[in-house]
Amino acid sequence: MAAYFSLILVLVTLGSGLIWMADALFFAPKRREKLAMAQAAQADLSEESADKIMRESALVETSKSIFPVIAFVLILRSFIYEPFQIPSGSMMPTLLVGDFILVEKFSYGIKDPVWRTTLKETGKPERGDVAVFKYPVNPQIDYIKRIVGLPGDRIIYRNKELYIQPACKEGQSPCPELKMVDRALVNRGEFSQNGTPLIRYKEQLGDVSHDILINPTRPDMISHYFRQDNVPLTEFIVPEGQYFAMGDNRDNSQDSRYWGFVPEDYLVGKAVAIWISFEFDRTPADFLPTWIPTGVRFNRVGGIQ
């Protein structure tokens, strides 16, 4: 839907701008010429008659009214910031259902809003970034996950433990070793899944400290993991130009473990802030529709780690 909206926004902006320009270059001069001829023929031409001659068509008037607004929205949404709503719990506890976030579009390159061609390089994802990207299986869908693996990294997820061996850069000696990502217990039972208390850990992913959730009773779905040629199951070697992304709710997230890697061209931007957060606690039996919020979580407004 986001891709279609971008296309519609571009078409409306282009259409209204062309109509405004065509009127300014061709039709407005003709109206002024017609007014001059009328004034020459009739010295006491009434103001009402003059206004009628110079009056723009409804299409031109509408185009001139909406073009600045639509153009501003297009520039803001395409190149600066775009709002997103969190639809699932795969990024809990960092992001909750009902969070509305701002995504910084220029973090990973300035791209055109339709074909997503990179117009200017501005930066690359860093380990620990919360990123929005096009779902590689269906690019019409936007996903949000945390960047865990960078190009060339070796990633292992086994027995609910995350291991990372950073890529060995040219000329680097010795090469980085495979290490388990550090984490510390925060609490147990603050969140639950199907009645099972989840364990909350604070994980140190590079320079980023963030919280994750683990379901101790749910086995790793290894049989569904993405398989690479000549790479053992539960291990992943991140190809050049691609990234490995995981949800913070480790046992309730469809991520790179299951469908592979995120191509750099599919990156949309970096999630930087929660600008509002709503609670949705209604049931179908309630009088009001379930999409109407039951409350606002003001304490969640702020930056994203």
Buried (B, 14 or more C-beta within 10 A) or exposed (E): EBBEEBEEBBEBBBBBBEBBEEBEEEBBEEBEEEBEEBBEEEEEBEEEBEEEBEEBEEEBEBBBEBBEEBBEBBEEBBBBBBEBEBEBBBBBBBBBBBBBBBBBBBBBBBBEBEEBEBEEEBEBBBBBBBBBBBBBEEBEEBBBBBBBBBBBBBBBBBEBEBBBBBBBEEEEEEEBEEEEBEBEEBEBEEBEBEEBBBBBBEBEBBEBBBBBBBBEEBEBEEEEBBEBEEEEEBBBBBBEEBBBBBBBBBBBBBBBBEBBBBBBBBBBBBBBBBBBBBEEEBEEEEEEEEEEBEEEBEEBBEEBE
